[in-house]
């Protein structure tokens, strides 16, 4: 009896692993197709072809294309957020530190934001396909009432990462101000990213970012004005 049951356990484990692998392949392929050809051309056939899988593999893993798109959106947002979170952890003010937090007011906030933005921008430029896919999926979520929450969730996640970073490094901002400043920064990044995706001019994008960083003292002061 023992020998007869062991193969079926191994077979089940292999089947589960195979399904997970196919799921990841299809999500990866969907990101590429959406970035290259747009969401309207991201058919199940196009996605399975890009993944090198038979069409039947799609229905083995996902119940519908909508389920796949939701998984893709979650993957894209988690990946971007994880990378930004890693950059946030690396940001360290060079002055005014007291017990792990900066005590030099708005100057510390400006320094933290400037260092974060330069590091994050390098990542954005190295992940063009991911950024394109995110814009496509965000618009899709906004057009579909039952998916609007996905667009809200992705911005809450990105804003939360930046807001937590600010709160960890300075006593200058309360929670509400950190959130509002983070939303302003994320909105500006969206604009810079979209323009770069359109003109594909890395030098111009770098100049725009530098100009934005130069305005950070005024932006932070406007958000911290009492």
N, C-alpha and C positions, 0 to 999 in steps of 0.2 A: 504493500500500500504506500509506503514511504516513497519508493522509487517511482511509482506511477503519478504521485502528486507533484513531485519536484519539477518536472518539465513544464507543467502548466503554470506554476508560479513564475518560473523564468520567462515563459512566453508572455505572461501578463505584464511583467516588468519591462520586457523588450517592447511590447506594444505601446505601453505608456510612454516610454522613452522616445519611440518613433513618432508618436503623436506630438510630443513636445518639440521635437526637432523640426517636424514639418511646420508646426505653428510658427516657430522662430524664423524658418526659411521663408514662409509666406509673408510674415510681417516685414522682414528685411526687403523682400522683393517688392512689396507694396510701397514702401518708402521710396525706393528707387524709381518705380514706375510713376508714382505721383509727382516726384521731383522732375523727372525727365519729360513726361508727357501730359501732366495735369490729371486732375481727379476724374474728369469725364472719360478719359481714355484708360483709366485704371480698371479695366474689366477683370473679372475673375480669370478669363483666359489669358490676358496679358500678364497678370500677376503670377499665375502658375507657370507660364512659359518662362518668365524671368527667373523664377525659382528653380526651374528645371524639373518640375513635378507634373504629373498627370492631372488633368482637370478634376478627376475624382478625389484627389488628395485634398482639395479645398473643402469639399463637402464632408470629408472624413474628420476635419478639424474644426471648421466653422459652420454654424447653422445658416448664416447669411453674409452678404457682403457688408451690411451695416455692422455686424458683429466684428468683422475683420477691421473695418475702418475705426471703430472705437478702440480696438486693441492697438492699432497703429498710432492713433492720437495719444493714447496713454504712454506708449513706448517713446514717442518723440518728446513729449513733455518731460517724462522722467529722465530721459537721457540729457536733455538740455539743463534741467534743474540740477541733476547730479553734478554735471560739469561746472555749472555756475557755483554750486555749493562748495566744490573742491577749490575753485578760485577764491571764494570768500574765506575759506579756512587759511589760505596762504597769505591773505592780506594782513599786514602788520604795520600799524603806524610807527614811524621812526622816532617820534618824540611824544612827550607828554603822557607817558604810561604810568598809571597808578593802580596797583593790584589788578592788572590785566585789562584795565579800561583807560581810555584816553581822558585827560583832564584839561585839555587846552581848547575846549569849546568848539566852535564851528570849524576852526582850522583842522582839527583832527578828523571831523566828518568829511571835509573836502579831500583830505589826503587819502582816507580810506576809499572813498568813492572813485577818486582818480586812479588809484592803483588797481582797484577792482575792474573798472571799465576798460583799461588798457589790456589787462589779462583776458577778460571776457571777449573783447573784440577780436583778439587773435584767434580764439576758438571759433567764433562765429564765421570768420573768413575761411577757416579750414573745414567747415562743415556746411558748405553751400546747399547740398542736396537736402540736408535735414531742415535747414531754415526754410527752403522752398516748400517742403512738405508741410511744415508747421503752418505757414500762411494759407496754403490750400485747405488744410483740414480745419483751420479756424473759421474760414469763410463758409465751409460746408456746415459746420456746427451752428453758425449764426443763421443759416438759411433754413435749418430744420428745427422747429420748436422743441421737439423731444430730445434734441442733442445740444441745445443752447447751454445746458449746465456744464458740458465738457469744455466749452470756451471759457466759461467763468472759472471753472476749476483750474485750468492751466494758468490763467493769469494770477489767481490767488496763490498758486504754488510758487510761481516765479517771483511775485512780489513778496511773498512770505520769506523766501530765501534771502533776498536782499535786505528786507526789513530786519530779520534776525541778525544778519551780519552787522548792521548799523547799531542795533541794540547791544550787541556783544562788545562793541569797541568804544562806545561813548555814553556819557551820562547826559549829554546835551539834548538828546531827543527822547520824548516820551513815546509810548507805543503808537498812538494815533499819528503823531508827526512822522515817525519812522515809516509807517505804512504809506502816508501821503507822499513823502519824498521818494520812497521806493517806486510807487506807481508812476510818478513823474519821470523818473529815470528809465523805467521799463518802457514807457510810452516813447521817450526820445530814442531809445535803442531800436524800437520797432521802426521808427521813421528812418533812422540811419541805415538800418539793415535793408529796408525795402528799396531805398534809393540805390544802395550798392548792388542789390540784386538786379535792378533795372539797367544801370549804366556799366556795371562790372569794372569800375575804375577804382582799384584798391588805393591808389595814391590820393585820389580825391576824397575817398571815404576816410582815410587816415587824417587828412587835413580837417575834415568836418568834425571828426572825433576830437582832435586837438582843440578846435575852437570851442566845442562843447565843454571840454574839461576846463578850459580857461574861464568859462562862465560859472563854474561850480560855486565859487565863493558867493556870488550874487544869488544863485538858486538856493543854496543852503540857508543864506541869511533870510531870504524871503519865506522859507518854510519855518524858520526858528524865531521869527520876529514875534515878540510878545505884545 
